[in-house]
Amino acid sequence: MTVTMTESAARHVQRSLSKRGKGVGLRLAVKTSGCSGFAYAIEFADDVLPDDQVFESHGTQLLVDARSMPFLDGTQLDFVREGLNEGFKFNNPNSKAECGCGESFAV
Amino acid sequence: MALLQIAEPGQSAAPHQHRLAAGIDLGTTNSLVASVLSAVPKALQGEDGSILIPSVVQYGTDDAEPLVGAAALAGQTQDALNTIASVKRLMGRNLADVLKAGAPSYELVDQPGMVAVQTVAGIKSPVEVSADILRSLKTRAEASLGGDLTGVVITVPAYFDDAQRQATKDAARLAGLHVLRLLNEPTAAAIAYGLDKGAEGVYAVYDLGGGTFDVSVLRLSRGVFEVLSTGGDSALGGDDFDRALAHWLASQQQRAWNLLSAHEQQHLLTCARAAKEALSSFDAVDVAGITVTGEVFADLTAHLISKTISATRRALKDAQLSIEDVDGVVLVGGSTRMPVARRAVASFFGKEPLTDINPDEVVALGAAMQANALVGNSANGEWLLLDVCPLSLGLETMGGLVEKIIPRNATLPVSRAQDFTTFKDGQTAMSLHVLQGEREGVKDCRSLARFELRGIPPMVAGAARIRVTFQIDADGLLSVTAREQSTGIVAHVEVKPSYGLSDQEVATMLQDSVTRAKSDMALRMLREAQVDARRLLDATEAAVHEDGTELLSPAERLHIQEAMNLVADKLETEAPVDDVKAACNALNMVTANFAARRMDASIRKALSGRVLESIT
């Protein structure tokens, strides 16, 4: 069971955390909504919750709750630029189909 | 794939979060569409800034799209025969029903089940005419919301029977709208008032529109709306006030109304209407040299007002309430601007009616709020909405009598069952005739459906037990099931009311709407291209603002600015889709180098200050 992120993602998270001034890491979650069944959520984490699994990647903590874990196992979080836009991208081996916009996925 | 951003804890947006939903008040005289924007319900404006679209459709000889709204209304005097106004009165009605209320200025054709209109563009069913109005509301909503509508809530008078409700749903389907729900107009008004103000108690809703009068008694408590009773007159409205005044104007001019040409009658009606509206703000007005005072108008329309008051009294009686039980009165419909109506309501209830929300918009606003909740945009849960069955529903029994199964004003959704038996020895089939209405005789009620239950085992008369279940869903649509208890054989009918528009016919009409699909599609492509162009402009602008000084020469910057201006120009002039796309491509080309340089720069920034070993 592992979740990782690329160096560029880690760098961006660190930068965002220090700009924000607080937070223990980044929380990744999967929510049941969206047009293909599941949707990703990326949030700052202020606390580690009891059922969280914590992964350390490039010196940054990633938190995943127990319910989201099965859907995210093996996922690599990347931070990319596309054209003039930049943001996070999930490289998730569990994902079998995505909706056209990529905001949600199915396993 | 979309790129995601970090959110604050608990604030992650669900994908496609804001589903676009709208509330539509499909009125006899005017229609409008509203939507909830940033938690506030708002009536949507057209390009000309107007909120109300006259419910008027004008058909022409060519294949051009029919005119809808103000343009059609303006042409009414010239071409009364092909201009369909007040089509709502025809919905789900037969010719005899319609003529009882007075003939309109266009030519009616008797069609099986529902009356139709003869126009130069062919015979138009009221469903098609309504669909044309709905289509123009849809276009307005999608243009101002910037996307496709997930679903709509359409309001109907509480008095509408099943045929009229089904006709309204069919019209929406024909217009390409997904109906989340039909909602009674007074209930929609109650939603607008109830939720905005958190008011609790018993309320009366007095809705005097252009062509219909509805009165309803509702109980609001902790977000739950229950309709206690409804009443009214589906053929009484502002139009009748216009007509009363127009007839009087003709008599003042010593002219007999019946001898006037259609054109002259229309002209007098238009004058009367203007005078009526002016009397809401002034004590007296001059029309064609004749002075109309508020008192004269009150005298001329006293019989109409008193009709509304007696219907109000009846509705209170149905709800088993007295005037003192009513905590407030809500006014709905443009005609409640008339001081005569306001005075009558205030004196009947002994209190000033609520008028805070624009009476023209209140129904659409309530519908928009419900549509918003139904598509799941509202954060704090659904609210329960109870409606009532407007007319009793029953079965024909021996002797041409109607046995009522679901009584009038039963709270919806509702399911009621009753046992019936065979009439003759060895009877193996039973014919069931579903009727709607308050009268006892079959011929005085409205026939909704007939079906047969076959395969009843032969028994002596009166021994078989056949349970008939009537069920009305939340939309007010009926399904009837008959079940023989010993064998379990079942027959079932969905009403699919008897106005004669089968699924096949609706399908054919849908097919016809394909001819319009091309222009719809073109409009859609243009809108998509425009949205993309706007997004590109914003992104480029932000990038130039951030890195332009550092990474661009003044000449390059000018080039980009010119390309941006071109895109902006195409957007502003509503240029065709190809031009918009070409301008965007041009902008992409001139910014390609800039984008590459930004990428390099950010990598350089990331690597600067590191020694070689730590990179490799």
HADDOCK unambig.tbl for C-alpha pairs under 7 A between the chains (distance, minus, plus):
assign (segid A and resid 33 and name CA) (segid B and resid 14 and name CA) 6.84 0.50 0.50
assign (segid A and resid 34 and name CA) (segid B and resid 14 and name CA) 6.84 0.50 0.50
assign (segid A and resid 34 and name CA) (segid B and resid 15 and name CA) 5.17 0.50 0.50
assign (segid A and resid 34 and name CA) (segid B and resid 16 and name CA) 6.71 0.50 0.50
assign (segid A and resid 39 and name CA) (segid B and resid 15 and name CA) 6.74 0.50 0.50
assign (segid A and resid 41 and name CA) (segid B and resid 12 and name CA) 5.83 0.50 0.50
assign (segid A and resid 42 and name CA) (segid B and resid 5 and name CA) 6.85 0.50 0.50
assign (segid A and resid 42 and name CA) (segid B and resid 6 and name CA) 5.03 0.50 0.50
assign (segid A and resid 42 and name CA) (segid B and resid 7 and name CA) 6.03 0.50 0.50
assign (segid A and resid 42 and name CA) (segid B and resid 12 and name CA) 6.99 0.50 0.50
assign (segid A and resid 43 and name CA) (segid B and resid 6 and name CA) 5.06 0.50 0.50
assign (segid A and resid 43 and name CA) (segid B and resid 7 and name CA) 4.45 0.50 0.50
assign (segid A and resid 43 and name CA) (segid B and resid 8 and name CA) 5.34 0.50 0.50
assign (segid A and resid 43 and name CA) (segid B and resid 9 and name CA) 5.24 0.50 0.50
assign (segid A and resid 43 and name CA) (segid B and resid 12 and name CA) 6.86 0.50 0.50
assign (segid A and resid 44 and name CA) (segid B and resid 6 and name CA) 6.65 0.50 0.50
assign (segid A and resid 44 and name CA) (segid B and resid 7 and name CA) 6.38 0.50 0.50
assign (segid A and resid 44 and name CA) (segid B and resid 8 and name CA) 5.54 0.50 0.50
assign (segid A and resid 44 and name CA) (segid B and resid 9 and name CA) 5.65 0.50 0.50
assign (segid A and resid 45 and name CA) (segid B and resid 9 and name CA) 6.32 0.50 0.50
assign (segid A and resid 83 and name CA) (segid B and resid 595 and name CA) 6.67 0.50 0.50
assign (segid A and resid 84 and name CA) (segid B and resid 539 and name CA) 6.54 0.50 0.50
assign (segid A and resid 84 and name CA) (segid B and resid 595 and name CA) 6.55 0.50 0.50
assign (segid A and resid 86 and name CA) (segid B and resid 3 and name CA) 6.80 0.50 0.50
assign (segid A and resid 87 and name CA) (segid B and resid 3 and name CA) 4.67 0.50 0.50
assign (segid A and resid 87 and name CA) (segid B and resid 4 and name CA) 5.25 0.50 0.50
assign (segid A and resid 87 and name CA) (segid B and resid 5 and name CA) 5.71 0.50 0.50
assign (segid A and resid 88 and name CA) (segid B and resid 3 and name CA) 5.19 0.50 0.50
assign (segid A and resid 88 and name CA) (segid B and resid 4 and name CA) 4.79 0.50 0.50
assign (segid A and resid 88 and name CA) (segid B and resid 5 and name CA) 6.19 0.50 0.50
assign (segid A and resid 89 and name CA) (segid B and resid 3 and name CA) 5.65 0.50 0.50
assign (segid A and resid 89 and name CA) (segid B and resid 4 and name CA) 6.46 0.50 0.50
assign (segid A and resid 101 and name CA) (segid B and resid 1 and name CA) 5.76 0.50 0.50
assign (segid A and resid 101 and name CA) (segid B and resid 2 and name CA) 5.80 0.50 0.50
assign (segid A and resid 102 and name CA) (segid B and resid 1 and name CA) 4.22 0.50 0.50
assign (segid A and resid 102 and name CA) (segid B and resid 2 and name CA) 5.06 0.50 0.50
assign (segid A and resid 103 and name CA) (segid B and resid 2 and name CA) 5.87 0.50 0.50
assign (segid A and resid 103 and name CA) (segid B and resid 15 and name CA) 5.82 0.50 0.50
assign (segid A and resid 104 and name CA) (segid B and resid 15 and name CA) 6.81 0.50 0.50
